[in-house]
């Protein structure tokens, strides 16, 4: 499952929140890095347990 986030600024604080609360359960990939539009693909990593 992938969610695409589109924002008008770097969503780095959201990355840190995901990392703190969901370590190992997501992948974060920048698709566009500004300066006007930031796009990030956030993918859920399958539980292999």
C-alpha distance matrix in Angstrom:
0.0 3.8 6.9 10.2 13.3 16.7 19.8 23.5 23.7 22.0 19.5 20.6 21.6 18.0 17.1 20.0 19.0 15.5 17.5 20.1 18.1 15.0 16.5 14.7 11.4 9.8 10.6 12.4 13.5 16.2 16.3 19.6 21.9 24.4 27.1 26.3 22.6 19.9 16.4 13.7 10.1 8.5 5.8 5.6 8.1 8.9 12.2 14.9 17.6
3.8 0.0 3.8 6.6 9.8 13.1 16.2 19.9 20.2 18.6 16.3 17.6 19.0 15.6 14.7 18.0 17.5 14.3 16.3 19.3 17.8 14.9 16.4 15.0 12.1 9.4 9.2 9.8 10.5 12.7 12.7 15.8 18.2 20.6 23.3 22.5 18.8 16.1 12.5 10.0 6.5 5.6 4.3 6.4 9.4 11.4 14.8 17.5 20.3
6.9 3.8 0.0 3.8 6.4 9.9 12.9 16.7 17.2 16.1 13.7 15.6 16.7 13.3 13.2 16.7 15.9 13.2 15.9 18.6 17.1 15.0 16.9 16.3 13.4 10.5 10.5 9.9 10.6 12.0 12.0 14.4 16.5 18.4 21.0 19.9 16.1 13.7 10.3 8.2 5.8 5.2 6.4 8.5 12.0 14.3 17.3 20.3 22.9
10.2 6.6 3.8 0.0 3.8 6.6 10.0 13.6 14.4 13.5 11.9 14.3 16.0 13.1 13.1 16.8 16.6 14.5 17.0 19.9 19.0 17.2 18.8 18.4 16.1 12.7 11.6 9.9 9.5 9.7 9.0 11.0 13.3 15.0 17.5 16.3 12.5 10.2 6.8 5.6 4.5 6.2 8.6 11.6 14.8 17.5 20.6 23.4 26.1
13.3 9.8 6.4 3.8 0.0 3.8 6.5 10.3 11.0 10.5 8.7 11.6 13.1 10.5 11.3 14.9 14.7 13.3 16.1 18.6 18.1 17.0 18.8 19.1 17.0 13.7 12.8 10.4 10.3 9.5 9.6 10.4 11.8 12.9 15.2 13.8 10.2 7.9 5.5 5.1 6.4 7.6 10.9 13.6 16.8 19.8 22.5 25.5 27.9
16.7 13.1 9.9 6.6 3.8 0.0 3.8 7.2 8.9 9.6 9.0 12.5 14.2 12.4 13.5 17.0 17.1 16.4 18.9 21.4 21.2 20.5 22.1 22.6 20.7 17.3 16.0 13.1 12.2 10.3 9.6 9.0 10.3 10.4 12.4 10.4 6.9 5.7 4.6 6.7 9.1 11.1 14.4 17.3 20.5 23.5 26.2 29.2 31.7
19.8 16.2 12.9 10.0 6.5 3.8 0.0 3.8 5.5 7.2 7.2 10.9 12.4 11.4 13.1 16.0 16.3 16.4 18.9 21.0 21.3 21.1 22.7 23.7 22.2 18.9 17.8 14.5 13.9 11.5 11.6 10.0 9.9 9.1 10.4 8.5 5.9 5.1 6.5 8.6 11.8 13.3 16.9 19.6 22.7 25.9 28.4 31.4 33.7
23.5 19.9 16.7 13.6 10.3 7.2 3.8 0.0 3.8 7.1 8.7 12.0 13.5 13.5 15.3 17.8 18.5 19.1 21.3 23.2 23.9 24.1 25.4 26.6 25.4 22.1 20.8 17.2 16.4 13.4 13.4 10.8 9.8 7.7 8.0 5.8 5.0 6.0 8.9 11.5 15.0 16.7 20.4 23.2 26.1 29.4 31.9 34.8 37.1
23.7 20.2 17.2 14.4 11.0 8.9 5.5 3.8 0.0 3.8 6.1 8.8 10.5 11.4 12.8 14.9 16.1 17.2 18.9 20.7 21.9 22.3 23.2 24.6 24.0 20.8 19.3 15.7 15.1 12.2 13.2 10.7 8.6 7.1 7.5 7.2 6.8 6.0 9.3 11.1 14.8 16.1 19.9 22.5 25.1 28.6 30.8 33.7 35.8
22.0 18.6 16.1 13.5 10.5 9.6 7.2 7.1 3.8 0.0 3.8 5.5 8.2 9.2 9.7 11.9 13.7 14.5 15.7 17.8 19.3 19.5 20.1 21.4 21.1 17.9 16.3 12.6 12.2 9.6 11.6 9.8 7.2 7.5 8.7 9.6 8.5 6.0 8.6 9.2 12.9 13.9 17.6 20.2 22.4 26.0 28.1 30.8 33.0
19.5 16.3 13.7 11.9 8.7 9.0 7.2 8.7 6.1 3.8 0.0 3.8 5.6 5.5 6.7 9.2 10.3 11.0 12.8 14.8 15.9 16.1 17.1 18.7 18.1 15.1 14.2 10.8 11.5 9.9 12.3 11.5 9.9 10.7 12.3 12.5 10.7 7.7 8.9 8.3 11.4 11.5 15.2 17.4 19.8 23.3 25.2 28.0 30.0
20.6 17.6 15.6 14.3 11.6 12.5 10.9 12.0 8.8 5.5 3.8 0.0 3.9 5.3 4.9 6.5 8.8 9.9 10.5 12.5 14.4 14.9 15.1 16.9 17.0 14.4 13.3 10.2 11.3 10.3 13.5 13.1 10.9 12.4 14.0 15.1 13.5 10.3 11.4 10.0 12.7 12.2 15.6 17.5 19.3 22.9 24.4 27.1 28.9
21.6 19.0 16.7 16.0 13.1 14.2 12.4 13.5 10.5 8.2 5.6 3.9 0.0 3.8 5.3 5.1 6.3 8.7 9.8 10.6 12.4 13.8 14.6 17.1 17.1 15.1 15.0 12.4 14.4 13.8 16.9 16.5 14.5 15.6 16.8 17.5 16.1 13.2 14.2 12.7 15.0 13.8 16.9 18.2 20.1 23.5 24.6 27.4 28.8
18.0 15.6 13.3 13.1 10.5 12.4 11.4 13.5 11.4 9.2 5.5 5.3 3.8 0.0 3.8 5.4 5.0 6.2 8.5 9.8 10.5 11.4 12.8 15.1 14.4 12.3 12.6 10.4 12.8 12.8 15.6 15.9 14.8 16.1 17.8 17.9 15.8 12.7 12.7 10.8 12.4 10.7 13.8 14.9 17.1 20.4 21.6 24.7 26.2
17.1 14.7 13.2 13.1 11.3 13.5 13.1 15.3 12.8 9.7 6.7 4.9 5.3 3.8 0.0 3.8 5.4 5.1 6.1 8.6 10.0 10.0 10.4 12.3 12.2 9.9 9.7 7.5 10.2 10.9 14.2 15.1 14.0 16.1 18.1 18.8 16.5 13.0 12.6 9.9 11.1 9.3 12.0 13.2 14.9 18.4 19.7 22.4 24.1
20.0 18.0 16.7 16.8 14.9 17.0 16.0 17.8 14.9 11.9 9.2 6.5 5.1 5.4 3.8 0.0 3.8 5.5 5.0 6.1 8.6 9.7 9.8 12.5 13.2 11.8 12.2 10.6 13.5 14.3 17.8 18.4 16.8 18.7 20.4 21.4 19.6 16.2 16.2 13.7 14.9 12.8 15.0 15.6 16.7 20.1 20.7 23.3 24.5
19.0 17.5 15.9 16.6 14.7 17.1 16.3 18.5 16.1 13.7 10.3 8.8 6.3 5.0 5.4 3.8 0.0 3.8 5.4 5.1 6.1 8.1 9.5 12.6 12.5 11.7 13.1 12.1 15.3 16.3 19.4 20.2 19.0 20.7 22.4 22.8 20.7 17.5 17.2 14.7 15.5 12.8 14.9 14.8 16.4 19.3 19.7 22.6 23.5
15.5 14.3 13.2 14.5 13.3 16.4 16.4 19.1 17.2 14.5 11.0 9.9 8.7 6.2 5.1 5.5 3.8 0.0 3.8 5.5 5.2 5.2 7.0 9.5 8.9 7.9 9.7 9.4 13.0 14.7 17.8 19.2 18.7 20.9 22.9 23.3 20.7 17.2 16.1 13.0 13.0 9.8 11.4 11.0 12.6 15.5 16.1 19.1 20.3
17.5 16.3 15.9 17.0 16.1 18.9 18.9 21.3 18.9 15.7 12.8 10.5 9.8 8.5 6.1 5.0 5.4 3.8 0.0 3.8 5.6 5.4 4.8 7.7 8.7 8.3 9.7 9.8 13.3 15.3 18.7 20.3 19.4 21.9 24.0 24.9 22.5 18.9 17.9 14.7 14.6 11.7 12.7 12.4 12.8 15.8 16.0 18.5 19.6
20.1 19.3 18.6 19.9 18.6 21.4 21.0 23.2 20.7 17.8 14.8 12.5 10.6 9.8 8.6 6.1 5.1 5.5 3.8 0.0 3.8 6.0 6.1 9.8 10.8 11.3 13.3 13.5 17.1 18.8 22.2 23.5 22.4 24.6 26.4 27.2 25.0 21.6 20.9 17.9 18.0 14.9 15.9 15.0 15.4 18.0 17.5 20.0 20.4
18.1 17.8 17.1 19.0 18.1 21.2 21.3 23.9 21.9 19.3 15.9 14.4 12.4 10.5 10.0 8.6 6.1 5.2 5.6 3.8 0.0 3.8 6.1 9.5 9.3 10.5 13.3 14.0 17.8 19.8 22.9 24.5 23.9 26.0 27.9 28.3 25.8 22.4 21.3 18.2 17.7 14.3 14.8 13.2 14.0 16.1 15.4 18.3 18.5
15.0 14.9 15.0 17.2 17.0 20.5 21.1 24.1 22.3 19.5 16.1 14.9 13.8 11.4 10.0 9.7 8.1 5.2 5.4 6.0 3.8 0.0 3.8 6.3 5.5 7.0 10.2 11.8 15.6 18.2 21.0 23.1 23.0 25.5 27.7 28.1 25.3 21.7 20.1 16.6 15.5 11.8 11.7 9.8 10.2 12.3 11.9 14.9 15.5
16.5 16.4 16.9 18.8 18.8 22.1 22.7 25.4 23.2 20.1 17.1 15.1 14.6 12.8 10.4 9.8 9.5 7.0 4.8 6.1 6.1 3.8 0.0 3.8 5.6 7.2 9.6 11.4 15.1 17.9 21.1 23.3 22.9 25.8 28.0 28.9 26.2 22.5 20.9 17.3 16.2 12.9 12.5 11.0 10.2 12.6 12.0 14.2 14.9
14.7 15.0 16.3 18.4 19.1 22.6 23.7 26.6 24.6 21.4 18.7 16.9 17.1 15.1 12.3 12.5 12.6 9.5 7.7 9.8 9.5 6.3 3.8 0.0 3.8 5.8 8.0 10.8 14.2 17.5 20.3 23.0 23.2 26.3 28.7 29.6 26.7 23.0 21.0 17.2 15.5 12.3 10.9 9.2 7.4 9.7 9.4 11.1 12.5
11.4 12.1 13.4 16.1 17.0 20.7 22.2 25.4 24.0 21.1 18.1 17.0 17.1 14.4 12.2 13.2 12.5 8.9 8.7 10.8 9.3 5.5 5.6 3.8 0.0 3.8 7.2 10.3 13.7 17.0 19.5 22.3 22.9 25.8 28.4 28.8 25.6 22.0 19.6 15.9 13.7 10.2 8.4 5.9 4.9 7.2 7.5 10.3 11.9
9.8 9.4 10.5 12.7 13.7 17.3 18.9 22.1 20.8 17.9 15.1 14.4 15.1 12.3 9.9 11.8 11.7 7.9 8.3 11.3 10.5 7.0 7.2 5.8 3.8 0.0 3.8 6.6 10.0 13.3 15.6 18.5 19.2 22.2 24.8 25.2 22.0 18.4 15.9 12.2 10.0 6.6 5.3 4.5 5.0 8.6 10.3 12.9 15.2
10.6 9.2 10.5 11.6 12.8 16.0 17.8 20.8 19.3 16.3 14.2 13.3 15.0 12.6 9.7 12.2 13.1 9.7 9.7 13.3 13.3 10.2 9.6 8.0 7.2 3.8 0.0 3.8 6.6 10.2 12.6 15.6 16.4 19.7 22.4 23.1 19.9 16.3 13.8 10.0 7.9 5.6 5.0 6.6 6.8 10.6 12.9 14.9 17.7
12.4 9.8 9.9 9.9 10.4 13.1 14.5 17.2 15.7 12.6 10.8 10.2 12.4 10.4 7.5 10.6 12.1 9.4 9.8 13.5 14.0 11.8 11.4 10.8 10.3 6.6 3.8 0.0 3.8 6.8 9.7 12.2 12.7 16.0 18.6 19.4 16.3 12.7 10.5 6.8 5.9 4.8 6.6 9.2 10.4 14.2 16.5 18.7 21.4
13.5 10.5 10.6 9.5 10.3 12.2 13.9 16.4 15.1 12.2 11.5 11.3 14.4 12.8 10.2 13.5 15.3 13.0 13.3 17.1 17.8 15.6 15.1 14.2 13.7 10.0 6.6 3.8 0.0 3.8 6.3 9.2 10.3 13.8 16.5 17.5 14.4 10.9 8.6 5.5 5.1 6.5 8.4 11.7 12.9 16.4 19.2 21.1 24.1
16.2 12.7 12.0 9.7 9.5 10.3 11.5 13.4 12.2 9.6 9.9 10.3 13.8 12.8 10.9 14.3 16.3 14.7 15.3 18.8 19.8 18.2 17.9 17.5 17.0 13.3 10.2 6.8 3.8 0.0 3.8 5.7 6.5 10.0 12.8 13.8 11.0 7.7 6.0 4.5 6.4 8.8 11.5 14.9 16.5 20.1 22.9 24.9 27.8
16.3 12.7 12.0 9.0 9.6 9.6 11.6 13.4 13.2 11.6 12.3 13.5 16.9 15.6 14.2 17.8 19.4 17.8 18.7 22.2 22.9 21.0 21.1 20.3 19.5 15.6 12.6 9.7 6.3 3.8 0.0 3.8 6.8 9.7 12.5 13.0 9.9 7.5 5.2 5.4 6.8 10.3 12.6 16.3 18.1 21.4 24.6 26.6 29.7
19.6 15.8 14.4 11.0 10.4 9.0 10.0 10.8 10.7 9.8 11.5 13.1 16.5 15.9 15.1 18.4 20.2 19.2 20.3 23.5 24.5 23.1 23.3 23.0 22.3 18.5 15.6 12.2 9.2 5.7 3.8 0.0 3.8 6.1 8.8 9.4 6.8 5.1 4.9 7.1 9.7 13.0 15.9 19.5 21.5 24.9 27.9 30.0 33.1
21.9 18.2 16.5 13.3 11.8 10.3 9.9 9.8 8.6 7.2 9.9 10.9 14.5 14.8 14.0 16.8 19.0 18.7 19.4 22.4 23.9 23.0 22.9 23.2 22.9 19.2 16.4 12.7 10.3 6.5 6.8 3.8 0.0 3.8 6.4 8.3 6.8 4.9 6.8 8.5 11.8 14.4 17.6 21.0 22.8 26.4 29.1 31.3 34.1
24.4 20.6 18.4 15.0 12.9 10.4 9.1 7.7 7.1 7.5 10.7 12.4 15.6 16.1 16.1 18.7 20.7 20.9 21.9 24.6 26.0 25.5 25.8 26.3 25.8 22.2 19.7 16.0 13.8 10.0 9.7 6.1 3.8 0.0 2.9 4.7 4.7 5.0 8.2 10.9 14.4 17.1 20.4 23.8 26.0 29.5 32.2 34.6 37.3
27.1 23.3 21.0 17.5 15.2 12.4 10.4 8.0 7.5 8.7 12.3 14.0 16.8 17.8 18.1 20.4 22.4 22.9 24.0 26.4 27.9 27.7 28.0 28.7 28.4 24.8 22.4 18.6 16.5 12.8 12.5 8.8 6.4 2.9 0.0 3.8 6.0 7.3 10.8 13.6 17.2 19.7 23.2 26.5 28.7 32.2 34.9 37.3 39.9
26.3 22.5 19.9 16.3 13.8 10.4 8.5 5.8 7.2 9.6 12.5 15.1 17.5 17.9 18.8 21.4 22.8 23.3 24.9 27.2 28.3 28.1 28.9 29.6 28.8 25.2 23.1 19.4 17.5 13.8 13.0 9.4 8.3 4.7 3.8 0.0 3.8 6.9 10.2 13.5 17.0 19.6 23.1 26.3 28.9 32.3 35.0 37.7 40.3
22.6 18.8 16.1 12.5 10.2 6.9 5.9 5.0 6.8 8.5 10.7 13.5 16.1 15.8 16.5 19.6 20.7 20.7 22.5 25.0 25.8 25.3 26.2 26.7 25.6 22.0 19.9 16.3 14.4 11.0 9.9 6.8 6.8 4.7 6.0 3.8 0.0 3.8 6.5 10.1 13.4 16.1 19.5 22.8 25.5 28.8 31.6 34.3 36.9
19.9 16.1 13.7 10.2 7.9 5.7 5.1 6.0 6.0 6.0 7.7 10.3 13.2 12.7 13.0 16.2 17.5 17.2 18.9 21.6 22.4 21.7 22.5 23.0 22.0 18.4 16.3 12.7 10.9 7.7 7.5 5.1 4.9 5.0 7.3 6.9 3.8 0.0 3.8 6.7 10.3 12.8 16.3 19.5 22.1 25.5 28.2 30.8 33.5
16.4 12.5 10.3 6.8 5.5 4.6 6.5 8.9 9.3 8.6 8.9 11.4 14.2 12.7 12.6 16.2 17.2 16.1 17.9 20.9 21.3 20.1 20.9 21.0 19.6 15.9 13.8 10.5 8.6 6.0 5.2 4.9 6.8 8.2 10.8 10.2 6.5 3.8 0.0 3.8 6.9 9.8 13.1 16.5 19.1 22.3 25.3 27.9 30.6
13.7 10.0 8.2 5.6 5.1 6.7 8.6 11.5 11.1 9.2 8.3 10.0 12.7 10.8 9.9 13.7 14.7 13.0 14.7 17.9 18.2 16.6 17.3 17.2 15.9 12.2 10.0 6.8 5.5 4.5 5.4 7.1 8.5 10.9 13.6 13.5 10.1 6.7 3.8 0.0 3.8 6.3 9.6 13.0 15.5 18.8 21.7 24.2 27.0
10.1 6.5 5.8 4.5 6.4 9.1 11.8 15.0 14.8 12.9 11.4 12.7 15.0 12.4 11.1 14.9 15.5 13.0 14.6 18.0 17.7 15.5 16.2 15.5 13.7 10.0 7.9 5.9 5.1 6.4 6.8 9.7 11.8 14.4 17.2 17.0 13.4 10.3 6.9 3.8 0.0 3.8 6.3 9.9 12.4 15.5 18.6 21.1 24.0
8.5 5.6 5.2 6.2 7.6 11.1 13.3 16.7 16.1 13.9 11.5 12.2 13.8 10.7 9.3 12.8 12.8 9.8 11.7 14.9 14.3 11.8 12.9 12.3 10.2 6.6 5.6 4.8 6.5 8.8 10.3 13.0 14.4 17.1 19.7 19.6 16.1 12.8 9.8 6.3 3.8 0.0 3.8 6.8 9.5 12.8 15.5 18.3 20.9
5.8 4.3 6.4 8.6 10.9 14.4 16.9 20.4 19.9 17.6 15.2 15.6 16.9 13.8 12.0 15.0 14.9 11.4 12.7 15.9 14.8 11.7 12.5 10.9 8.4 5.3 5.0 6.6 8.4 11.5 12.6 15.9 17.6 20.4 23.2 23.1 19.5 16.3 13.1 9.6 6.3 3.8 0.0 3.8 6.3 9.3 12.4 15.0 17.8
5.6 6.4 8.5 11.6 13.6 17.3 19.6 23.2 22.5 20.2 17.4 17.5 18.2 14.9 13.2 15.6 14.8 11.0 12.4 15.0 13.2 9.8 11.0 9.2 5.9 4.5 6.6 9.2 11.7 14.9 16.3 19.5 21.0 23.8 26.5 26.3 22.8 19.5 16.5 13.0 9.9 6.8 3.8 0.0 3.8 6.3 9.0 12.0 14.5
8.1 9.4 12.0 14.8 16.8 20.5 22.7 26.1 25.1 22.4 19.8 19.3 20.1 17.1 14.9 16.7 16.4 12.6 12.8 15.4 14.0 10.2 10.2 7.4 4.9 5.0 6.8 10.4 12.9 16.5 18.1 21.5 22.8 26.0 28.7 28.9 25.5 22.1 19.1 15.5 12.4 9.5 6.3 3.8 0.0 3.8 6.4 8.8 11.7
8.9 11.4 14.3 17.5 19.8 23.5 25.9 29.4 28.6 26.0 23.3 22.9 23.5 20.4 18.4 20.1 19.3 15.5 15.8 18.0 16.1 12.3 12.6 9.7 7.2 8.6 10.6 14.2 16.4 20.1 21.4 24.9 26.4 29.5 32.2 32.3 28.8 25.5 22.3 18.8 15.5 12.8 9.3 6.3 3.8 0.0 3.8 6.1 9.0
12.2 14.8 17.3 20.6 22.5 26.2 28.4 31.9 30.8 28.1 25.2 24.4 24.6 21.6 19.7 20.7 19.7 16.1 16.0 17.5 15.4 11.9 12.0 9.4 7.5 10.3 12.9 16.5 19.2 22.9 24.6 27.9 29.1 32.2 34.9 35.0 31.6 28.2 25.3 21.7 18.6 15.5 12.4 9.0 6.4 3.8 0.0 3.8 5.6
14.9 17.5 20.3 23.4 25.5 29.2 31.4 34.8 33.7 30.8 28.0 27.1 27.4 24.7 22.4 23.3 22.6 19.1 18.5 20.0 18.3 14.9 14.2 11.1 10.3 12.9 14.9 18.7 21.1 24.9 26.6 30.0 31.3 34.6 37.3 37.7 34.3 30.8 27.9 24.2 21.1 18.3 15.0 12.0 8.8 6.1 3.8 0.0 3.8
17.6 20.3 22.9 26.1 27.9 31.7 33.7 37.1 35.8 33.0 30.0 28.9 28.8 26.2 24.1 24.5 23.5 20.3 19.6 20.4 18.5 15.5 14.9 12.5 11.9 15.2 17.7 21.4 24.1 27.8 29.7 33.1 34.1 37.3 39.9 40.3 36.9 33.5 30.6 27.0 24.0 20.9 17.8 14.5 11.7 9.0 5.6 3.8 0.0
